[in-house]
Amino acid sequence: MNAYEEYMRQVTMPMRTELTDAGFTELTNADEVNEFMATAQGVSLVVINSVCGCAAGLARPAAREAIEMVKPDNLVTVFAGQDPEATATMRAFFEDVPPSSPSMAILKGGELAYFIPRENIEGFPMEQIRDHIADVLKQVCAE
């Protein structure tokens, strides 16, 4: 590992643990993503994490608070820009959606039910994003 990779690993560790401490499973390579997608049952919340400010101040806190309101069956995350193989593999499962990060996908039985792109995160109050996620999770869980 070169000096830059080590630096970024240290910088992103709190960003990763913010989600894993909330119960998310981090998928860091293509095999982990493919295995999850092949076996996903029920409703899943996928957070495409990132280093940008809207991930830190809005997306991660909103996801953490939303799952306290409505708990899906599965919580997983990939880290854009840090785990490129895992992120590209996950994004391939929703190929009709342009890549953005941070973003969130809500899956039902491994199929994309709803997608929240960065444009619906950046610039919005965290509480509004949280409520958006929770409302969609309620709806998808009830279907």
Rosetta blueprint (number, residue, H / E / L):
1 M L
2 N L
3 A H
4 Y H
5 E H
6 E H
7 Y H
8 M H
9 R H
10 Q H
11 V H
12 T H
13 M H
14 P H
15 M H
16 R H
17 T H
18 E H
19 L H
20 T H
21 D L
22 A L
23 G L
24 F L
25 T E
26 E E
27 L L
28 T L
29 N L
30 A H
31 D H
32 E H
33 V H
34 N H
35 E H
36 F H
37 M H
38 A H
39 T H
40 A L
41 Q L
42 G L
43 V E
44 S E
45 L E
46 V E
47 V E
48 I E
49 N E
50 S L
51 V L
52 C L
53 G H
54 C H
55 A H
56 A H
57 G H
58 L H
59 A H
60 R H
61 P H
62 A H
63 A H
64 R H
65 E H
66 A H
67 I H
68 E H
69 M H
70 V L
71 K L
72 P L
73 D L
74 N E
75 L E
76 V E
77 T E
78 V E
79 F E
80 A L
81 G L
82 Q L
83 D L
84 P H
85 E H
86 A H
87 T H
88 A H
89 T H
90 M H
91 R H
92 A H
93 F L
94 F L
95 E L
96 D L
97 V L
98 P L
99 P L
100 S L
101 S L
102 P L
103 S E
104 M E
105 A E
106 I E
107 L E
108 K E
109 G L
110 G L
111 E E
112 L E
113 A E
114 Y E
115 F E
116 I E
117 P L
118 R H
119 E H
120 N H
121 I L
122 E L
123 G L
124 F L
125 P L
126 M H
127 E H
128 Q H
129 I H
130 R H
131 D H
132 H H
133 I H
134 A H
135 D H
136 V H
137 L H
138 K H
139 Q H
140 V H
141 C H
142 A H
143 E L
